[in-house]
Amino acid sequence: MSYQGKVLRIDLSTGKAEAEDLNEQWARAYLGGKGLALKYLYEELETGINPLSSDNKLILMTGPLTGTIVPNSGKLAIAAKSPATGTVLDCSIGGSIASEIKYAGYDAIIVEGASKLPVYICIEDDRVSFCSAKNVWGKGAHETEHMLSEKYNQAKALVIGQAGENKVPMSCINTDLYRQAGRGGIGAVMGSKNLKAIVVKGTGSVRVPDTRKFMVAMNKYKREDTLTDSNLWASEDGTSMLVDLANNTGTLPTRNFQKSTFEGHTNINASSIKEQLKAKKACFACPLACGNYVNFGCTEVEGPEYETLALCGSNCEIDDLEAVVEFNRLCDDYGLDTISTGNTVAFAMELAEKGVHDFGLQFGSVESYLKAPGLIALQQDEGKELSKGVKYLSEKYGGKEYAMQSKGLEFPGYEPRGSWAMSLAYATSDRGACHMRAWPIGEEAYGSLDPFTIENKAKLVKNQQDEYAFKFSAIFCSFWALSADVQADILTKALGYEVTVSDLYKIGERICNLARLFNQNEGFSGKDDVLPDRLFEDELLDAELNRGPLPRSEFLKMLKEYYDIRGWDEEGCIPEKLIADLGL
């Protein structure tokens, strides 16, 4: 079996670290990654805690395939209660840190309590050290990671920048310099614990039942299922290829979602990025190498990814690729989620445009735009307010109808008026507006389904949510378009017991309902599965599209149908019978 069977529990309040047995029953029911992290979080957190208090827990969870040669299995799941939304929160992060945790002998690390003074943790197999972070506190994520890597002989590290230290609710966690666990303020959870970094160096291994047969099978899958036309876009262009696709289908957020096409899109698309491409980079065990290193003089970054190009580019009406790359670099170094930061800047730009409030930001103005990440991360001047996000700003200054957020989390880079199922995906996502719970736009605007109807869309979103849940629990990267059959076969070979496709869908359903139950216990219900009025009342300003708003009545029908398919009541709550049937 490919689990290590151990969880490392670290208490920052007492300075103690102890290994305990992995709950094998939970592992069978939730696999690992997202699902198992949420199970531990659900069982161990008291309802109603302050996400920035020492009562919150930071859970790092590997998957059953982590550390093996399974393609695209190198990500790490990180979970906590979200400081941005108060919901359940799980993020994933690439690089090589997950395999180091597994090689150190652990399936998971649970960080509890809070240190009185800034510290970082160093884990070297079964030895855990608590070290003063005095010399790295206040430094950017990049410098911190360089210093720790040099000190610990190229060990891998999770680090936060100044945004996390200052508990900014859009702060992220970094590793391998340019990989982030980005959404929901996960970096602020580390900051609230006075935890600057977690350094890991492992010298162990991961075992599977029959190594030779496993290697033969995985190499075959890599050749015949991973390195194929359906996946090689990730290597050739990466997610930047979506800029042209989104613009051509009228789904590219522009001017704070007032428009869905951008005249300057060719300046920030994949072709423009290729002109500056210097190198490619892959996560552990990944043959696709989606990472693009670009360079403008002294400015270097891995990316920008589509979400950054959309939310920090077109949505702010910035068509200067060098400026977007620098904005990306600043966010990475300060430790900020580019999706929430770009959205917040764009919202502030519209507030100024409408004369509601002037934060010194205007659409298309590069100079003020590039100052925003530093002000937000360092909590300076206007940044103190901007750092609290779109929902807070709209409630204080106005503009709720065009505050593009759901449950307090800012929208990703897909315009729902051009993909009606995306509206349902945003509204029902457990952590707030999210494209990593379901991505129906791939079947709608980018595929063959009619994006302007609700027919069968509730079922599509529900099925994708279940599929993403078990895929991110086994921990396969979303860029590998592998079938449930292939996932089941790989897991069977790795775990030594049969995992069927039916098992996977039941696991996915269980995980989605567990996340919903966590939120339900925190007071969330159908009243929170809502979207801003702009989507239902405003036409897009792109004259050539002639596209009206999303009919509210159709959205509500789709939402009701979704609840029915899920087996939830009319308030969007999980009945006791379903809780029992799923073993929650």
ZANU-645787 format. One line per field, with one value per residue (C-alpha): x negated, y, z. Coordinates in Angstrom, 2 decimals, always signed. Example, Ala and Ser with C-alpha at 12.3 -4.5 7.8 and 13.67 -1.06 7.14 Angstrom:
2
u <- (-12.30;-13.67)
v <- (-4.50;-1.06)
w <- (+7.80;+7.14)
END
This chain:
584
u <- (+0.00;-1.37;-0.33;-3.06;-0.52;-1.69;-0.49;-2.85;-1.02;-2.80;-1.65;-3.19;-1.83;-3.79;-6.63;-5.86;-5.69;-4.47;-3.73;-0.47;+1.19;+3.13;+6.82;+7.01;+10.81;+10.92;+8.23;+10.39;+13.43;+11.70;+8.47;+6.16;+5.49;+8.59;+11.01;+8.92;+7.75;+11.36;+12.30;+9.60;+10.59;+14.28;+13.66;+11.14;+12.32;+14.90;+17.75;+17.57;+13.87;+12.09;+10.04;+7.17;+7.12;+4.84;+7.88;+7.69;+5.60;+3.42;+3.55;+1.03;+2.23;+0.47;+2.25;+1.94;-0.11;-2.42;-6.09;-5.51;-6.13;-2.43;-2.30;-0.99;-0.61;-2.92;-0.53;+0.13;+3.55;+3.66;+6.81;+8.05;+11.06;+10.93;+10.09;+11.62;+15.00;+15.47;+16.12;+14.20;+11.04;+8.76;+6.11;+3.59;-0.01;-2.47;-6.23;-8.02;-7.09;-4.45;-6.92;-9.38;-6.67;-5.97;-9.70;-10.04;-7.59;-4.26;-0.97;+0.03;-1.15;+1.33;+0.20;+2.04;+1.81;-0.33;-3.86;-4.44;-7.33;-7.90;-9.26;-9.74;-9.61;-12.26;-11.31;-14.12;-12.60;-11.65;-13.45;-11.40;-13.02;-11.43;-13.67;-13.52;-12.31;-13.78;-16.14;-13.42;-10.35;-9.47;-11.17;-9.49;-8.62;-11.32;-14.20;-12.95;-12.82;-16.29;-17.74;-16.14;-17.04;-20.67;-20.74;-19.16;-20.92;-18.13;-15.36;-11.84;-9.82;-6.37;-6.73;-4.64;-5.46;-4.61;-0.92;-0.65;-2.56;-0.08;+2.84;+4.20;+7.29;+6.12;+2.63;+1.22;-1.47;-4.42;-6.77;-9.35;-9.24;-6.30;-3.83;-1.03;+1.80;+3.66;+7.27;+9.20;+6.37;+4.54;+1.33;+3.00;+3.57;-0.19;-0.75;+1.73;-0.33;-3.56;-4.75;-6.94;-7.86;-7.78;-11.00;-10.96;-13.72;-12.93;-15.22;-12.72;-10.69;-7.17;-6.19;-3.61;-2.48;-4.34;-6.99;-7.90;-4.33;-3.50;-6.38;-5.51;-1.86;-2.65;-5.15;-2.51;+0.05;-2.49;-3.16;+0.40;+2.62;+0.61;-1.64;+1.25;+2.85;+5.57;+2.93;-0.05;+1.51;+0.30;-3.29;-3.06;-1.21;+0.02;+3.17;+2.31;+3.89;+7.26;+6.90;+7.74;+10.34;+12.10;+11.99;+13.34;+16.27;+17.08;+16.09;+12.96;+13.66;+12.87;+13.31;+14.56;+16.86;+18.56;+17.34;+16.30;+13.92;+10.70;+9.26;+5.75;+6.00;+3.37;+0.82;+1.27;+2.03;-0.01;-1.81;-2.99;-4.19;-6.09;-8.11;-9.45;-9.73;-13.09;-12.50;-9.94;-9.37;-7.50;-6.22;-7.40;-6.54;-5.09;-5.98;-3.93;-5.95;-3.24;-5.35;-6.52;-9.45;-9.24;-11.66;-11.49;-14.88;-15.16;-11.56;-11.22;-8.20;-6.76;-3.58;-1.51;+1.31;+4.64;+6.32;+3.67;+3.80;+7.58;+8.08;+4.92;+4.83;+8.06;+10.22;+8.10;+7.80;+4.04;+2.69;-0.98;-2.37;-5.47;-3.26;-1.13;-4.28;-5.58;-2.22;-2.37;-5.92;-5.00;-2.00;-4.12;-6.86;-4.51;-2.41;+0.89;+3.53;+3.56;+7.23;+8.51;+5.93;+6.74;+10.48;+10.15;+8.07;+10.61;+13.50;+11.69;+11.17;+14.91;+15.69;+13.52;+15.08;+18.57;+17.54;+18.29;+14.82;+11.33;+8.55;+6.20;+6.77;+8.06;+8.69;+5.63;+3.34;+0.16;-1.63;+1.03;+1.83;-1.74;-1.71;+1.35;-0.25;-2.78;-0.19;+2.10;-0.57;-2.31;+1.00;+0.06;+2.36;+5.26;+3.93;+5.38;+8.88;+8.18;+6.71;+10.12;+11.48;+14.40;+17.23;+15.98;+15.38;+18.83;+20.51;+18.60;+18.50;+21.25;+21.35;+22.65;+24.38;+21.04;+18.88;+17.89;+17.80;+19.72;+19.54;+16.83;+14.45;+13.73;+14.62;+12.13;+11.60;+14.78;+17.77;+20.96;+23.18;+21.30;+21.48;+24.61;+23.42;+20.41;+22.83;+24.08;+20.52;+19.56;+22.67;+22.45;+18.68;+17.82;+15.06;+16.81;+16.58;+14.21;+13.29;+11.57;+14.74;+16.33;+15.38;+18.48;+17.36;+15.12;+18.24;+20.26;+18.56;+15.36;+17.14;+20.27;+23.02;+25.25;+23.96;+27.23;+29.57;+29.98;+30.95;+28.96;+26.55;+27.32;+26.38;+23.24;+22.06;+22.90;+21.04;+17.99;+17.87;+17.88;+15.24;+12.95;+13.36;+12.10;+9.47;+7.99;+8.16;+6.23;+4.21;+4.06;+3.36;+6.33;+4.16;+4.18;+7.52;+7.61;+10.80;+12.30;+11.47;+7.77;+7.82;+9.47;+6.92;+3.95;+5.29;+5.95;+2.36;+0.95;+3.12;+3.29;+7.07;+9.71;+10.97;+13.85;+15.27;+18.40;+16.22;+14.68;+18.01;+19.27;+16.08;+16.55;+20.17;+19.12;+16.44;+18.73;+21.38;+18.84;+17.65;+21.26;+21.94;+18.93;+20.36;+23.87;+22.64;+21.07;+24.44;+24.22;+27.18;+28.98;+29.19;+25.45;+25.57;+25.99;+24.28;+23.99;+26.88;+24.70;+25.03;+28.83;+29.46;+26.67;+26.03;+22.42;+21.02;+19.47;+21.58;+20.70;+21.94;+25.40;+25.55;+28.07;+27.97;+28.36;+32.09;+32.44;+35.44;+33.39;+30.53;+32.95;+34.49;+31.02;+30.12;+33.29;+32.64;+29.10;+30.40;+32.83;+30.11;+27.90;+30.73;+30.64;+33.72;+35.15;+32.90;+29.84;+29.22;+28.31;+31.01;+30.06;+30.77;+28.23;+25.68;+26.17;+26.19;+22.85;+21.30;+20.58)
v <- (+0.00;+3.43;+5.26;+5.83;+5.33;+8.30;+11.82;+14.37;+16.60;+19.83;+22.10;+25.55;+26.64;+23.98;+23.38;+19.66;+17.36;+13.78;+11.18;+9.25;+6.60;+7.63;+6.90;+4.08;+3.98;+7.64;+7.07;+4.41;+6.68;+9.90;+8.69;+11.57;+15.11;+17.30;+14.73;+13.39;+16.89;+18.06;+14.99;+15.72;+19.39;+18.60;+16.20;+18.35;+21.97;+23.42;+25.19;+28.98;+29.44;+32.57;+31.48;+33.70;+32.33;+29.60;+27.27;+26.98;+24.17;+24.02;+20.58;+19.51;+16.34;+14.22;+11.68;+7.89;+8.32;+11.08;+10.24;+7.56;+7.74;+8.24;+11.17;+14.49;+13.30;+15.81;+18.32;+18.90;+19.72;+22.38;+22.93;+25.23;+27.36;+30.35;+33.80;+35.35;+33.63;+31.68;+28.59;+25.38;+25.93;+23.62;+24.64;+22.69;+23.58;+22.12;+21.79;+19.07;+19.70;+16.93;+14.19;+15.45;+15.09;+11.55;+10.67;+12.07;+9.34;+11.16;+11.23;+14.46;+17.27;+18.95;+22.28;+23.46;+26.37;+29.46;+30.46;+33.53;+34.59;+34.14;+30.67;+28.23;+24.46;+22.18;+18.53;+16.12;+12.63;+11.93;+15.00;+18.19;+21.50;+24.80;+27.64;+31.39;+33.18;+36.49;+36.67;+35.98;+37.62;+40.68;+39.35;+38.42;+34.84;+34.53;+35.70;+33.57;+30.44;+31.10;+31.54;+28.39;+26.32;+27.34;+26.71;+23.25;+21.96;+22.38;+21.20;+22.10;+24.71;+26.22;+29.95;+33.08;+36.63;+39.84;+39.49;+36.28;+37.79;+40.68;+38.22;+39.64;+37.59;+37.19;+35.94;+32.69;+30.10;+29.68;+26.87;+26.41;+30.24;+30.47;+27.80;+28.96;+27.70;+30.82;+31.23;+32.06;+33.50;+30.25;+32.28;+34.33;+31.12;+30.54;+34.18;+34.02;+31.17;+33.23;+30.52;+31.84;+28.54;+24.76;+23.20;+19.50;+17.10;+13.39;+10.48;+7.63;+5.98;+4.99;+1.35;-0.17;-3.83;-4.88;-2.35;-3.85;-4.19;-0.75;+0.90;-0.85;+0.22;+3.84;+4.26;+2.92;+5.41;+8.22;+7.35;+6.53;+8.64;+11.62;+12.64;+12.92;+15.74;+16.23;+17.12;+18.55;+22.03;+22.34;+21.88;+23.85;+26.97;+26.43;+28.13;+31.37;+29.73;+30.44;+34.20;+33.95;+31.24;+33.31;+36.47;+34.70;+33.23;+36.42;+35.04;+37.12;+39.39;+42.97;+46.25;+44.53;+42.19;+45.06;+43.56;+40.09;+40.88;+42.90;+44.87;+44.38;+40.63;+39.87;+41.74;+39.33;+36.04;+32.86;+34.17;+37.26;+35.15;+32.81;+35.77;+36.21;+32.53;+31.57;+28.08;+25.44;+23.93;+20.91;+19.74;+16.45;+13.42;+15.61;+14.99;+17.96;+20.87;+23.54;+26.19;+29.05;+31.16;+34.59;+37.44;+41.19;+42.61;+42.10;+40.90;+37.13;+35.01;+31.59;+32.32;+34.38;+31.84;+32.54;+33.60;+36.28;+37.44;+37.74;+39.21;+41.34;+42.07;+42.46;+42.96;+45.99;+47.01;+46.51;+45.26;+45.83;+42.31;+43.57;+45.35;+42.22;+40.12;+42.61;+42.65;+38.84;+38.89;+41.36;+39.30;+36.13;+37.72;+39.45;+36.27;+37.45;+35.56;+37.21;+36.34;+38.18;+40.98;+41.62;+41.56;+43.95;+46.40;+46.25;+46.85;+49.85;+51.14;+50.96;+52.66;+55.57;+55.50;+55.79;+58.47;+56.26;+56.28;+57.02;+54.65;+56.22;+53.41;+53.89;+51.41;+51.14;+53.15;+51.10;+53.26;+53.11;+49.48;+48.37;+50.04;+48.10;+44.74;+46.41;+48.63;+45.64;+43.25;+45.81;+47.30;+50.81;+53.72;+52.57;+49.01;+48.53;+48.78;+47.10;+44.08;+43.20;+42.31;+43.11;+42.05;+44.28;+47.24;+46.98;+46.83;+49.87;+52.10;+50.75;+48.85;+45.52;+44.93;+44.85;+43.34;+40.18;+37.67;+34.82;+33.89;+36.55;+35.04;+36.99;+35.55;+33.62;+34.52;+33.29;+35.50;+33.61;+35.50;+33.59;+30.24;+29.84;+26.67;+28.58;+30.74;+27.62;+26.40;+29.72;+29.89;+26.34;+26.11;+25.26;+27.87;+30.68;+31.57;+29.00;+27.33;+24.41;+22.77;+22.48;+23.86;+23.48;+26.25;+23.63;+21.78;+24.93;+27.99;+26.07;+22.86;+21.67;+22.45;+25.50;+27.93;+29.88;+27.23;+25.55;+22.17;+19.38;+21.95;+21.16;+17.55;+18.62;+20.80;+18.20;+15.46;+17.65;+18.63;+14.97;+14.16;+17.01;+15.99;+12.45;+13.50;+16.05;+13.54;+10.89;+13.95;+14.01;+17.39;+18.88;+19.24;+15.47;+14.68;+11.11;+9.08;+7.71;+4.23;+5.06;+6.67;+3.58;+1.27;+3.33;+3.47;-0.27;-0.95;+1.47;+0.52;-3.23;-3.42;-2.85;+0.67;+0.87;+3.79;+3.49;+3.79;+6.98;+8.66;+7.73;+9.18;+12.37;+12.70;+12.10;+14.80;+17.42;+16.78;+16.88;+20.30;+21.46;+20.09;+21.98;+25.20;+24.32;+23.98;+27.43;+28.92;+28.78;+27.59;+28.29;+31.95;+32.13;+30.44;+33.83;+35.99;+39.76;+41.56;+42.63;+39.15;+39.27;+42.94;+44.31;+43.70;+43.28;+46.46;+44.66;+46.09;+43.29;+40.60;+42.01;+39.74;+40.36;+39.41;+35.91;+35.45;+35.26;+32.95;+30.48;+30.58;+29.88;+26.95;+25.55;+26.00;+24.22;+21.37;+21.12;+20.85;+18.15;+16.12;+16.45;+15.30;+18.54;+20.34;+23.53;+25.61;+23.87;+21.92;+18.24;+16.04;+13.78;+10.65;+11.65;+12.45;+8.94;+7.27;+8.86;+8.08;+11.72)
w <- (+0.00;-0.98;+2.20;+4.80;+7.58;+9.66;+10.42;+11.95;+14.45;+15.35;+18.18;+17.86;+21.24;+23.11;+20.68;+20.48;+17.47;+17.52;+14.88;+15.04;+12.93;+9.86;+10.19;+7.63;+7.65;+6.66;+4.03;+2.34;+2.45;+1.31;-0.42;+0.57;-0.67;-0.63;+0.78;+3.63;+4.60;+4.82;+6.88;+9.46;+9.48;+9.91;+12.78;+14.64;+14.34;+16.70;+14.93;+15.00;+15.61;+14.37;+11.32;+12.47;+16.01;+17.32;+17.21;+13.43;+12.00;+8.92;+7.33;+4.68;+2.99;+0.38;-1.78;-2.05;-5.25;-3.99;-4.34;-6.97;-10.72;-11.48;-13.94;-12.66;-9.06;-7.39;-5.81;-2.11;-0.60;+2.13;+4.19;+6.95;+7.78;+5.43;+6.83;+3.70;+3.72;+6.95;+4.82;+4.54;+2.48;+0.60;-1.90;-3.93;-4.62;-7.10;-7.05;-5.09;-1.46;-1.35;-2.29;+0.36;+3.02;+1.85;+1.77;+5.29;+6.31;+6.55;+4.69;+6.40;+8.64;+10.98;+12.43;+15.55;+17.96;+17.46;+18.36;+20.54;+18.32;+14.56;+13.78;+10.97;+11.22;+9.80;+9.24;+8.41;+8.42;+12.05;+13.41;+13.84;+14.78;+15.75;+14.57;+15.08;+11.96;+13.06;+10.10;+7.48;+9.03;+6.98;+3.87;+0.62;-0.19;-2.86;-0.65;+2.22;+0.10;-1.33;+2.16;+3.55;+0.50;+0.82;+4.57;+4.32;+1.22;-1.36;+0.96;-0.14;+1.72;+2.04;+2.76;+3.15;+2.18;+3.99;+3.09;+5.08;+7.99;+8.04;+7.87;+4.64;+3.70;+0.09;+1.01;-0.31;+0.42;-1.96;-2.87;-5.64;-5.89;-8.28;-7.18;-4.90;-2.75;-3.63;-2.64;+0.51;+2.60;+3.38;+3.82;+6.55;+8.53;+8.57;+9.47;+12.33;+13.76;+13.49;+11.10;+8.29;+6.65;+6.78;+5.49;+4.61;+3.63;+3.36;+2.59;+2.62;-0.13;-1.10;-1.61;-3.91;-3.93;-7.11;-8.09;-11.47;-12.72;-11.36;-13.23;-16.48;-16.20;-15.28;-18.10;-20.49;-19.17;-19.52;-23.17;-24.24;-21.98;-20.70;-23.59;-26.03;-28.00;-25.37;-22.76;-24.64;-24.79;-21.18;-22.33;-25.56;-24.35;-20.82;-19.62;-21.46;-24.54;-22.90;-23.46;-27.16;-26.55;-23.88;-25.96;-29.03;-27.07;-25.15;-21.74;-20.99;-17.98;-18.90;-17.02;-13.85;-15.77;-17.61;-20.88;-21.98;-24.82;-24.68;-27.56;-26.20;-25.72;-28.39;-26.27;-23.34;-25.08;-25.52;-28.59;-26.73;-23.82;-26.13;-27.39;-23.83;-22.95;-21.43;-20.00;-19.03;-15.59;-14.25;-10.89;-9.40;-11.58;-14.33;-17.98;-19.23;-17.78;-17.96;-16.23;-18.49;-17.34;-18.94;-18.56;-19.09;-18.13;-14.37;-14.05;-14.13;-13.29;-13.95;-15.83;-15.99;-15.92;-17.58;-14.34;-13.80;-17.42;-17.17;-13.71;-13.56;-17.29;-19.21;-16.11;-15.18;-18.86;-18.77;-22.11;-21.26;-20.80;-19.02;-16.47;-15.95;-15.48;-12.91;-11.12;-11.06;-9.69;-6.96;-5.90;-5.82;-3.75;-1.31;-1.19;-2.70;-4.67;-8.11;-8.69;-5.62;-5.93;-9.59;-8.91;-5.99;-8.02;-10.87;-8.45;-6.99;-10.53;-11.18;-7.88;-9.05;-12.53;-11.05;-8.54;-5.53;-3.96;-5.26;-4.19;-6.73;-9.25;-12.81;-15.60;-17.82;-15.55;-15.08;-12.51;-9.78;-10.66;-9.96;-6.55;-5.38;-4.43;-2.14;-0.48;+0.11;+1.40;+3.63;+4.84;+3.81;+2.93;+0.69;+0.88;+4.38;+2.95;-0.39;+1.38;+2.82;-0.59;-2.83;-0.50;+2.34;+0.04;-1.51;+1.88;+3.15;+0.07;-2.22;-5.47;-4.15;-7.47;-9.31;-6.57;-8.41;-5.56;-4.05;-0.36;-0.08;-2.64;-5.81;-9.24;-11.36;-15.01;-16.70;-17.51;-16.50;-18.94;-21.63;-19.81;-17.74;-16.01;-14.66;-12.69;-10.90;-10.38;-8.77;-6.59;-5.23;-4.76;-1.16;-0.78;-2.68;-6.37;-7.85;-11.15;-9.44;-8.17;-11.62;-15.03;-17.18;-19.51;-21.09;-22.21;-22.95;-24.49;-25.23;-26.22;-27.98;-25.44;-25.78;-23.12;-23.03;-21.69;-18.32;-19.77;-18.04;-16.59;-12.94;-13.55;-15.41;-12.53;-9.89;-11.77;-12.36;-8.70;-7.69;-10.32;-9.30;-5.67;-6.14;-8.69;-6.28;-3.43;-5.32;-6.40;-10.14;-11.70;-13.53;-16.64;-17.17;-18.78;-17.59;-17.26;-14.07;-15.39;-15.58;-12.13;-10.65;-12.28;-11.06;-7.52;-7.53;-8.56;-5.98;-3.01;-3.42;-3.17;-5.82;-6.40;-8.89;-10.83;-8.70;-5.59;-6.94;-7.64;-4.17;-2.67;-4.69;-3.56;+0.03;-0.11;-1.69;+0.93;+3.76;+2.61;+2.41;+5.89;+7.28;+5.84;+6.94;+10.52;+10.15;+9.20;+5.41;+3.34;+0.07;+1.03;+0.34;-3.08;-4.70;-7.30;-7.85;-9.53;-12.45;-13.94;-13.83;-14.63;-16.83;-20.49;-21.46;-22.99;-25.97;-28.80;-31.22;-28.81;-28.17;-25.13;-22.41;-18.75;-17.35;-16.62;-12.85;-13.14;-15.18;-12.66;-9.80;-11.70;-12.30;-8.63;-7.49;-9.90;-8.52;-4.94;-6.05;-7.77;-4.70;-2.46;-0.46;+0.79;-0.71;+1.56;+0.19;+3.41;+3.71;+5.27;+8.14;+6.09;+3.43;+6.13;+7.49;+4.06;+3.14;+6.51;+7.27)
END
